[in-house]
Amino acid sequence: MKTPELNKRFIIGITLVSAMGGLLFGYDWVVIGGAKPFYERFFDISHSASLQGWAMSSALIGCLFGALLSGFISDRLGRKLPMIMAAGLFTLSALGTGAVNHFTPFIIYRLIGGLGIGLASTISPMYIAEISPAHLRGRLVSVNQLTIVTGILAAQVINYLIADKMPENTTNEMIVSSWNVQMGWRWMFWAEVVPASMFFILAFFIPESPRFLVKSGKLEASLETLKKIGGSYYAREEEKNISESLKDSSSRVDWKVLTAKKVRPVLLLGIVLAVFQQWCGINVIFNYAEEIFTSAGYSVSDMLFNIVITGAVNLVFTLVAMRVVDSWGRRKLMLLGSSGLAIIYLVLGSSYYFGLQGIAILTMVIMAIAVYALTLAPVTWVILSEIFPNRIRGAAMAIATTSLWIASFVLTYTFPLLNKALNASGTFWLYAFICISGFLFILRRLPETKEKSLEEIENYLNTKKMKSSKV
């Protein structure tokens, strides 16, 4: 195919709008960590480990249902409408969570926010992959990860700016009556209303995915969008390739296809990579930053500042990942990430074992986040968005994303238990073992997919053994 005349302004515009789902995903996911010391005192759950855990993990239940529904919705209604629905859920959750005065409605609104995360985490990267030219797909899908870490950093900075610094010898009674506990945590959640409302409005103006339009028989609408992306020749060739990949398949997904012999290996690959992205352990640093940093000798105020540092590192190395994902390739970055995290966790576990505190722990944590942001965080989403066949992409993405959120729930729920049973040192050594196992799986099973169209990847995975390392 000759080089298309790409309308980069149009491509970047619709990519940024759809990637706002990632921004809200990141913000909603992390804002609760900074609000945690304050809403726990407001709801008087500081001495109940079970209620503390439920408050932190309740959104994950919403994520699971959102991810499960995303496959059904996206295969029947497209990619655009679910993004609008996710934006509405984010807006409702942000307003409600900050307004409640009782713990039960707080949990209900966190569940609603989780539904938005589940939808956005599946649909946004899939939509970007489906509108991206092959040689730019890795970079453009990584924009979604960039907005996720931007949302994470925004939540961390806003939490830090909103929270009043507490004096060293403040009593618990003074903390409970403080502005932080009575109002501060509310504004941390309310700040999300602004980007959520913008996403809701802007999502109406982006086109439907051309691949979904072809699948639905709307060829003229698909051609119109493809022409806007790369011109007439590009549009004709892309539509031809898409139609060929959908031959002999109906517009509705037969879920039995997901268990077909030739589909099982690629579905298994997606599930394992999704689970590994969570079980590599990095997200406990965001969800349990208070415990990790205070155990290393930092105060709550210092903890909030350190979280901002980790968020900035996360953002910087995601930008680096966007520069190299289409040149270095997916497989190389995944191998680098799994091996790098294994080494860092071994050192971090040893640091806790020998009682090191302060800057030593902070340095290891920053290194782990840098490696994760460069490799496993963005590249996993790129791979998931491109390896599944056109006819089952929505359903397969839903299964992989649901597996990711189940893994995230297990990770979040088990960290306090592991930390108590194995101490911080043993817990991070366990994560090191998981990373080594992930490295071996990737080495054996993950092919390289850079610079290939979605249809070329589908054809390759249908005709080659998954053990191959090259495409």
Backbone torsions as a table, in degrees:
resi	resn	phi	psi	omega
1	MET	NA	134.9	178.4
2	LYS	-72.1	158.6	-175.9
3	THR	-62.3	123.7	-178.5
4	PRO	-74.5	154.7	175.0
5	GLU	-89.1	87.6	-171.3
6	LEU	-73.2	137.8	172.8
7	ASN	-91.4	82.1	-172.1
8	LYS	-64.0	-32.7	178.7
9	ARG	-62.7	-42.4	178.8
10	PHE	-66.3	-45.5	-178.8
11	ILE	-61.6	-47.3	-178.6
12	ILE	-65.4	-38.4	-179.6
13	GLY	-60.8	-50.8	-178.0
14	ILE	-72.3	-27.4	175.0
15	THR	-65.3	-45.5	-178.6
16	LEU	-65.5	-38.7	179.3
17	VAL	-65.5	-48.8	-179.5
18	SER	-65.3	-31.8	-179.9
19	ALA	-73.8	-8.4	173.2
20	MET	-62.8	-23.5	172.1
21	GLY	-60.3	-38.2	176.2
22	GLY	-67.2	-39.1	178.1
23	LEU	-58.1	-47.2	-178.9
24	LEU	-72.2	-34.5	172.6
25	PHE	-55.1	-52.2	-178.2
26	GLY	-63.6	-44.1	-178.3
27	TYR	-65.1	-50.8	-176.6
28	ASP	-63.3	-32.9	-177.4
29	TRP	-69.6	-35.2	-170.0
30	VAL	-105.5	-23.7	-174.9
31	VAL	-56.2	-33.0	-177.0
32	ILE	-66.2	-27.0	179.7
33	GLY	-64.6	-41.4	177.9
34	GLY	-74.8	-29.6	179.7
35	ALA	-80.1	-16.1	-173.2
36	LYS	-51.6	-48.9	-177.5
37	PRO	-64.2	-18.7	-172.6
38	PHE	-99.9	-47.0	180.0
39	TYR	-69.5	-26.5	177.4
40	GLU	-62.9	-39.3	177.3
41	ARG	-73.4	-36.3	179.4
42	PHE	-62.5	-43.5	-179.4
43	PHE	-88.8	0.7	177.8
44	ASP	56.8	50.3	178.0
45	ILE	-118.6	15.7	-176.3
46	SER	-62.2	-25.1	-176.5
47	HIS	-106.2	13.3	178.8
48	SER	-119.0	103.4	-178.6
49	ALA	-62.4	-36.3	-178.0
50	SER	-67.4	-42.6	179.0
51	LEU	-70.5	-35.4	175.6
52	GLN	-61.6	-45.7	179.6
53	GLY	-65.0	-37.0	179.7
54	TRP	-67.1	-39.9	178.2
55	ALA	-62.9	-39.7	-178.1
56	MET	-74.5	-35.4	-171.1
57	SER	-103.4	-5.8	-175.9
58	SER	-59.9	-38.3	179.7
59	ALA	-59.8	-27.6	-179.6
60	LEU	-65.9	-30.9	176.1
61	ILE	-64.7	-43.1	175.0
62	GLY	-61.4	-39.2	177.9
63	CYS	-59.1	-43.3	-178.9
64	LEU	-60.7	-48.5	-179.6
65	PHE	-67.7	-37.8	177.5
66	GLY	-62.9	-42.2	179.4
67	ALA	-67.1	-40.7	178.5
68	LEU	-63.7	-43.1	-180.0
69	LEU	-68.6	-27.6	-174.3
70	SER	-60.5	-37.1	179.5
71	GLY	-65.3	-46.3	179.1
72	PHE	-62.4	-46.5	-176.2
73	ILE	-68.4	-46.2	-175.1
74	SER	-68.4	-32.1	179.6
75	ASP	-78.2	-14.0	179.7
76	ARG	-112.2	-35.1	-175.2
77	LEU	-110.3	-6.3	-179.7
78	GLY	97.8	-167.1	-178.4
79	ARG	-100.5	-27.9	-174.1
80	LYS	-70.9	-51.2	-177.2
81	LEU	-59.6	-42.7	176.9
82	PRO	-61.0	-32.3	176.4
83	MET	-67.4	-38.5	176.1
84	ILE	-63.7	-42.1	178.2
85	MET	-62.0	-43.5	179.1
86	ALA	-61.2	-42.2	179.4
87	ALA	-61.4	-40.4	177.5
88	GLY	-64.2	-40.5	178.4
89	LEU	-64.9	-41.3	177.6
90	PHE	-61.1	-43.3	-178.9
91	THR	-63.6	-47.7	179.5
92	LEU	-61.4	-43.1	-179.2
93	SER	-64.0	-43.5	-178.8
94	ALA	-63.3	-44.4	178.7
95	LEU	-63.8	-48.3	-174.8
96	GLY	-69.3	-42.7	-176.6
97	THR	-60.0	-39.9	-179.6
98	GLY	-77.8	-15.8	-173.9
99	ALA	-94.8	-16.9	-171.3
100	VAL	-75.7	157.7	177.7
101	ASN	-119.9	0.5	-179.3
102	HIS	-132.0	156.0	-171.0
103	PHE	-69.9	-39.5	-176.9
104	THR	-61.7	-49.9	176.3
105	PRO	-64.4	-27.9	173.9
106	PHE	-58.5	-46.4	179.2
107	ILE	-65.1	-40.4	-179.4
108	ILE	-60.1	-44.4	-179.4
109	TYR	-71.8	-28.7	173.9
110	ARG	-67.6	-37.6	175.9
111	LEU	-62.9	-40.2	178.4
112	ILE	-63.5	-43.3	175.9
113	GLY	-61.6	-37.1	177.5
114	GLY	-63.3	-37.5	175.2
115	LEU	-58.9	-41.9	178.0
116	GLY	-63.2	-41.7	178.5
117	ILE	-62.8	-44.8	-179.2
118	GLY	-60.0	-42.3	177.5
119	LEU	-67.3	-50.9	-175.3
120	ALA	-64.0	-39.1	-177.1
121	SER	-66.3	-23.6	177.3
122	THR	-91.3	-48.8	-169.3
123	ILE	-76.5	-43.4	-173.4
124	SER	-59.8	-52.8	179.0
125	PRO	-65.5	-33.1	178.8
126	MET	-65.8	-43.5	178.6
127	TYR	-61.8	-46.0	-179.2
128	ILE	-61.4	-43.0	179.1
129	ALA	-60.8	-37.1	-175.2
130	GLU	-78.2	-17.8	177.3
131	ILE	-103.8	-0.2	-173.5
132	SER	-92.5	135.8	167.2
133	PRO	-61.2	147.3	-170.8
134	ALA	-54.5	-44.9	-173.4
135	HIS	-74.9	-8.3	178.6
136	LEU	-113.1	-2.8	-169.9
137	ARG	-61.3	-43.9	-179.2
138	GLY	-59.5	-44.8	-179.3
139	ARG	-67.1	-41.8	-176.9
140	LEU	-71.5	-40.6	176.3
141	VAL	-64.5	-31.6	177.5
142	SER	-67.3	-19.8	174.0
143	VAL	-59.0	-36.2	177.6
144	ASN	-61.8	-41.6	176.9
145	GLN	-67.4	-36.1	177.0
146	LEU	-60.6	-43.4	179.1
147	THR	-70.1	-30.7	174.9
148	ILE	-60.7	-49.5	-177.9
149	VAL	-72.0	-27.5	173.3
150	THR	-65.7	-41.1	176.1
151	GLY	-64.1	-39.3	176.9
152	ILE	-61.4	-48.6	-179.3
153	LEU	-64.3	-40.4	179.0
154	ALA	-60.1	-43.7	178.1
155	ALA	-62.4	-41.9	-179.2
156	GLN	-65.8	-43.3	180.0
157	VAL	-67.2	-45.4	-179.9
158	ILE	-63.1	-42.0	175.9
159	ASN	-58.5	-43.5	-178.3
160	TYR	-66.1	-41.3	-178.4
161	LEU	-73.0	-35.3	-178.8
162	ILE	-73.0	-40.4	-174.9
163	ALA	-68.3	126.9	172.8
164	ASP	-73.0	140.1	177.4
165	LYS	-73.0	127.7	-176.9
166	MET	-93.5	139.8	175.5
167	PRO	-60.2	156.0	-174.6
168	GLU	-59.6	-43.4	-172.2
169	ASN	-101.4	33.8	179.8
170	THR	-70.2	131.8	178.1
171	THR	-78.2	163.7	-179.8
172	ASN	-62.8	-36.2	178.9
173	GLU	-63.7	-39.4	178.7
174	MET	-67.5	-37.7	179.1
175	ILE	-65.1	-44.1	-177.9
176	VAL	-61.5	-37.0	-178.8
177	SER	-87.7	0.2	-176.4
178	SER	-72.7	164.2	177.9
179	TRP	-62.9	-34.8	179.5
180	ASN	-56.3	-45.1	-175.1
181	VAL	-80.3	-36.5	-177.0
182	GLN	-81.6	-35.3	-175.0
183	MET	-135.7	-31.7	-171.9
184	GLY	-55.1	-48.4	-177.9
185	TRP	-62.8	-28.6	179.0
186	ARG	-64.9	-45.4	-178.7
187	TRP	-66.7	-27.3	175.4
188	MET	-60.6	-40.3	177.9
189	PHE	-78.3	-40.7	-177.6
190	TRP	-62.8	-27.9	-179.4
191	ALA	-59.5	-22.3	-178.8
192	GLU	-72.7	-17.9	-176.5
193	VAL	-60.1	-37.5	-176.4
194	VAL	-62.1	-57.9	179.0
195	PRO	-66.7	-31.4	179.8
196	ALA	-64.9	-41.4	178.5
197	SER	-66.0	-40.4	177.8
198	MET	-62.0	-43.3	179.3
199	PHE	-62.0	-42.6	-179.1
200	PHE	-59.8	-42.4	-178.5
201	ILE	-72.7	-48.8	-174.4
202	LEU	-67.7	-29.1	-178.0
203	ALA	-63.3	-22.7	177.6
204	PHE	-68.9	-20.1	-171.9
205	PHE	-99.8	-2.1	178.0
206	ILE	-91.4	152.9	-179.6
207	PRO	-78.1	161.1	173.0
208	GLU	-69.8	154.2	177.3
209	SER	-58.6	128.0	179.6
210	PRO	-61.5	-31.1	179.6
211	ARG	-69.9	-36.2	175.3
212	PHE	-68.9	-37.1	179.7
213	LEU	-63.4	-42.8	177.0
214	VAL	-62.9	-44.3	179.6
215	LYS	-59.8	-31.2	-179.0
216	SER	-90.6	1.5	178.9
217	GLY	83.0	10.3	-179.1
218	LYS	-96.0	71.7	-171.9
219	LEU	-68.6	-38.6	-178.8
220	GLU	-64.6	-44.0	178.5
221	ALA	-64.0	-38.5	178.0
222	SER	-63.7	-45.6	178.8
223	LEU	-60.2	-40.1	-179.6
224	GLU	-60.9	-44.7	179.2
225	THR	-67.9	-43.1	179.9
226	LEU	-64.3	-35.1	175.9
227	LYS	-63.7	-40.1	178.2
228	LYS	-64.3	-30.3	-179.0
229	ILE	-78.1	-48.1	-172.1
230	GLY	-142.0	12.3	179.3
231	GLY	92.3	176.0	-172.9
232	SER	-65.2	-45.9	-177.8
233	TYR	-63.7	-46.1	178.2
234	TYR	-57.8	-44.0	-177.6
235	ALA	-62.2	-45.2	-179.0
236	ARG	-63.6	-45.1	-178.3
237	GLU	-66.6	-42.9	180.0
238	GLU	-64.9	-43.9	-179.7
239	GLU	-64.5	-37.1	176.7
240	LYS	-61.3	-46.5	179.9
241	ASN	-64.5	-41.6	179.7
242	ILE	-63.8	-46.4	-179.3
243	SER	-61.5	-39.4	179.2
244	GLU	-62.8	-40.1	-178.4
245	SER	-70.8	-21.5	-178.5
246	LEU	-97.7	1.4	-178.1
247	LYS	-59.2	139.0	178.7
248	ASP	66.1	22.4	174.7
249	SER	-126.7	145.8	-178.5
250	SER	-85.3	167.7	178.6
251	SER	-71.2	-20.5	176.7
252	ARG	-101.1	142.3	-177.5
253	VAL	-78.3	126.7	168.9
254	ASP	-86.1	109.6	-173.6
255	TRP	-64.4	-16.5	176.1
256	LYS	-66.3	-25.2	178.9
257	VAL	-60.4	-30.0	-178.0
258	LEU	-66.0	-20.9	178.9
259	THR	-101.4	4.6	179.3
260	ALA	-63.2	151.5	-173.8
261	LYS	-57.7	-41.5	-176.2
262	LYS	-79.5	-14.5	179.1
263	VAL	-91.6	-30.4	-174.7
264	ARG	-53.9	-44.3	-178.2
265	PRO	-61.4	-41.4	-177.9
266	VAL	-74.0	-34.0	176.4
267	LEU	-66.8	-41.7	176.6
268	LEU	-61.9	-41.9	178.1
269	LEU	-58.5	-47.3	-179.9
270	GLY	-62.2	-42.4	-179.4
271	ILE	-63.8	-46.7	-178.3
272	VAL	-63.1	-43.5	179.2
273	LEU	-64.0	-39.4	178.9
274	ALA	-64.4	-44.9	179.0
275	VAL	-65.3	-42.3	-178.5
276	PHE	-63.6	-36.2	179.3
277	GLN	-58.1	-31.6	178.7
278	GLN	-88.2	-45.1	-175.2
279	TRP	-73.1	-7.0	172.9
280	CYS	-65.5	-14.9	166.9
281	GLY	98.2	-5.7	-170.4
282	ILE	-68.9	-29.6	-174.4
283	ASN	-71.6	-14.5	174.7
284	VAL	-66.4	-26.0	178.4
285	ILE	-66.0	-36.2	177.9
286	PHE	-78.8	-40.7	-175.9
287	ASN	-78.4	-30.8	-177.2
288	TYR	-124.4	39.9	-179.3
289	ALA	-59.1	-38.2	-179.0
290	GLU	-58.6	-48.5	-178.7
291	GLU	-66.5	-42.0	-176.5
292	ILE	-65.6	-45.3	-176.5
293	PHE	-79.9	-36.1	177.7
294	THR	-68.2	-32.6	176.1
295	SER	-68.9	-18.7	176.6
296	ALA	-94.0	8.2	173.6
297	GLY	98.7	10.1	-178.1
298	TYR	-96.7	147.7	175.1
299	SER	-79.0	173.8	179.4
300	VAL	-62.6	-42.3	179.4
301	SER	-64.0	-43.3	176.6
302	ASP	-63.7	-36.5	179.5
303	MET	-60.5	-45.4	179.7
304	LEU	-62.0	-38.8	179.2
305	PHE	-68.4	-41.2	179.0
306	ASN	-63.7	-34.5	177.8
307	ILE	-63.4	-38.6	177.2
308	VAL	-62.4	-40.8	177.9
309	ILE	-60.2	-46.9	-179.7
310	THR	-63.8	-36.6	177.8
311	GLY	-65.1	-38.5	178.4
312	ALA	-65.4	-41.9	177.2
313	VAL	-62.9	-42.3	177.7
314	ASN	-55.8	-44.6	-179.0
315	LEU	-66.5	-47.2	-177.0
316	VAL	-60.0	-45.6	-175.9
317	PHE	-77.8	-21.1	170.6
318	THR	-67.7	-38.5	175.5
319	LEU	-61.5	-40.2	176.9
320	VAL	-63.1	-41.9	179.9
321	ALA	-59.9	-38.8	179.0
322	MET	-63.1	-29.9	-179.8
323	ARG	-75.6	-29.1	-170.2
324	VAL	-111.3	-11.0	-172.6
325	VAL	-63.9	-32.8	-180.0
326	ASP	-89.2	-9.9	178.4
327	SER	-105.0	-47.2	177.8
328	TRP	-72.4	-35.8	-178.1
329	GLY	99.2	158.8	-175.5
330	ARG	-70.8	-45.2	-173.4
331	ARG	-62.7	-45.2	-178.5
332	LYS	-62.1	-41.2	180.0
333	LEU	-68.2	-37.5	178.2
334	MET	-66.1	-38.9	176.7
335	LEU	-66.8	-40.7	177.8
336	LEU	-61.8	-43.4	-178.2
337	GLY	-65.8	-46.7	-177.9
338	SER	-65.6	-41.5	179.8
339	SER	-72.1	-39.9	179.8
340	GLY	-63.2	-43.9	178.9
341	LEU	-66.0	-36.8	178.5
342	ALA	-59.1	-45.0	-180.0
343	ILE	-65.5	-44.8	-178.3
344	ILE	-64.3	-41.1	179.9
345	TYR	-65.9	-35.8	176.4
346	LEU	-61.6	-42.5	178.8
347	VAL	-70.5	-41.2	-179.4
348	LEU	-64.1	-43.9	176.7
349	GLY	-60.1	-40.6	178.1
350	SER	-65.5	-35.8	178.4
351	SER	-62.4	-44.0	176.4
352	TYR	-66.4	-39.4	-177.3
353	TYR	-61.5	-39.8	-178.7
354	PHE	-92.1	9.0	172.1
355	GLY	77.4	20.9	177.4
356	LEU	-71.3	145.5	-178.9
357	GLN	-134.5	177.5	172.7
358	GLY	67.5	-128.3	-169.8
359	ILE	-63.8	-29.6	179.8
360	ALA	-62.5	-45.7	179.0
361	ILE	-67.3	-44.6	-179.1
362	LEU	-59.5	-39.9	179.6
363	THR	-63.5	-45.5	179.2
364	MET	-63.6	-40.8	179.4
365	VAL	-63.1	-43.8	179.3
366	ILE	-63.1	-41.6	178.3
367	MET	-63.0	-41.5	179.7
368	ALA	-63.6	-43.7	179.7
369	ILE	-65.4	-38.8	178.9
370	ALA	-61.2	-46.3	179.9
371	VAL	-64.2	-44.5	-179.6
372	TYR	-62.6	-44.6	-178.7
373	ALA	-66.1	-29.8	179.9
374	LEU	-78.7	-25.5	-168.2
375	THR	-126.3	-85.6	-169.2
376	LEU	-63.5	-36.6	-175.5
377	ALA	-62.9	-57.5	-178.8
378	PRO	-79.8	-37.2	-170.4
379	VAL	-69.9	-33.6	177.5
380	THR	-59.7	-43.4	179.4
381	TRP	-66.6	-36.1	177.1
382	VAL	-62.0	-48.1	-178.2
383	ILE	-63.3	-45.3	-179.0
384	LEU	-62.0	-34.2	-177.2
385	SER	-76.0	-13.0	-172.8
386	GLU	-121.3	-13.5	-172.5
387	ILE	-88.1	-17.5	-174.4
388	PHE	-88.1	144.4	179.5
389	PRO	-60.1	149.0	-178.2
390	ASN	-52.0	-46.0	-170.8
391	ARG	-67.8	-20.7	-179.2
392	ILE	-125.4	16.2	-173.2
393	ARG	-59.4	-44.3	-178.8
394	GLY	-61.0	-49.0	-178.5
395	ALA	-66.0	-43.5	-179.3
396	ALA	-65.7	-41.2	176.1
397	MET	-61.6	-39.1	179.0
398	ALA	-62.4	-42.4	179.3
399	ILE	-64.8	-45.7	-179.8
400	ALA	-63.9	-43.1	-178.8
401	THR	-69.3	-37.1	175.4
402	THR	-61.7	-41.8	176.5
403	SER	-60.5	-38.9	178.5
404	LEU	-61.4	-43.8	-177.5
405	TRP	-74.4	-31.6	172.4
406	ILE	-62.5	-45.1	178.2
407	ALA	-61.8	-39.1	179.2
408	SER	-65.1	-40.0	177.7
409	PHE	-62.7	-46.0	179.2
410	VAL	-60.2	-43.9	179.1
411	LEU	-60.5	-49.5	-176.8
412	THR	-65.5	-40.5	-177.6
413	TYR	-71.4	-37.7	-173.0
414	THR	-84.6	-18.4	-176.0
415	PHE	-57.8	-48.6	178.5
416	PRO	-60.5	-36.5	179.7
417	LEU	-67.8	-45.4	178.5
418	LEU	-64.6	-40.6	-178.8
419	ASN	-62.4	-36.1	178.9
420	LYS	-74.7	-39.6	-176.5
421	ALA	-79.7	-40.1	-173.0
422	LEU	-109.5	-5.2	-170.5
423	ASN	65.1	169.9	-177.2
424	ALA	-60.3	-37.0	-177.8
425	SER	-63.4	-50.3	-179.2
426	GLY	-65.1	-35.1	179.6
427	THR	-62.8	-46.5	-179.3
428	PHE	-72.7	-28.1	173.0
429	TRP	-66.7	-36.0	176.3
430	LEU	-63.8	-42.6	177.0
431	TYR	-63.3	-33.0	176.8
432	ALA	-63.3	-42.0	178.2
433	PHE	-62.8	-40.8	178.0
434	ILE	-62.6	-40.1	179.6
435	CYS	-65.8	-37.3	176.9
436	ILE	-64.8	-42.0	177.8
437	SER	-63.1	-40.9	177.7
438	GLY	-63.1	-40.3	177.8
439	PHE	-58.1	-45.7	-178.3
440	LEU	-66.0	-38.8	178.4
441	PHE	-64.8	-46.8	-179.9
442	ILE	-61.5	-41.8	-179.9
443	LEU	-58.9	-37.5	-176.0
444	ARG	-87.7	-33.7	-164.1
445	ARG	-115.9	-16.6	-172.2
446	LEU	-96.0	117.7	174.6
447	PRO	-82.7	163.7	175.9
448	GLU	-85.4	137.1	-175.3
449	THR	-126.3	6.9	-176.3
450	LYS	-65.6	147.9	174.3
451	GLU	62.0	22.2	175.8
452	LYS	-113.7	142.4	174.8
453	SER	-68.3	161.5	179.2
454	LEU	-59.7	-35.6	180.0
455	GLU	-71.3	-36.4	176.3
456	GLU	-65.4	-40.6	178.0
457	ILE	-63.6	-43.8	179.2
458	GLU	-60.6	-45.8	180.0
459	ASN	-62.4	-40.3	179.8
460	TYR	-64.6	-47.9	-176.5
461	LEU	-68.4	-21.4	176.6
462	ASN	-80.9	-21.0	-172.2
463	THR	-116.2	-11.9	-178.5
464	LYS	-116.5	160.3	176.5
465	LYS	-78.0	141.1	-177.2
466	MET	-66.8	-13.8	-179.4
467	LYS	-74.7	-15.6	179.4
468	SER	-63.3	146.3	-178.5
469	SER	-102.6	-1.0	-178.1
470	LYS	-129.0	152.5	171.5
471	VAL	-111.2	NA	NA
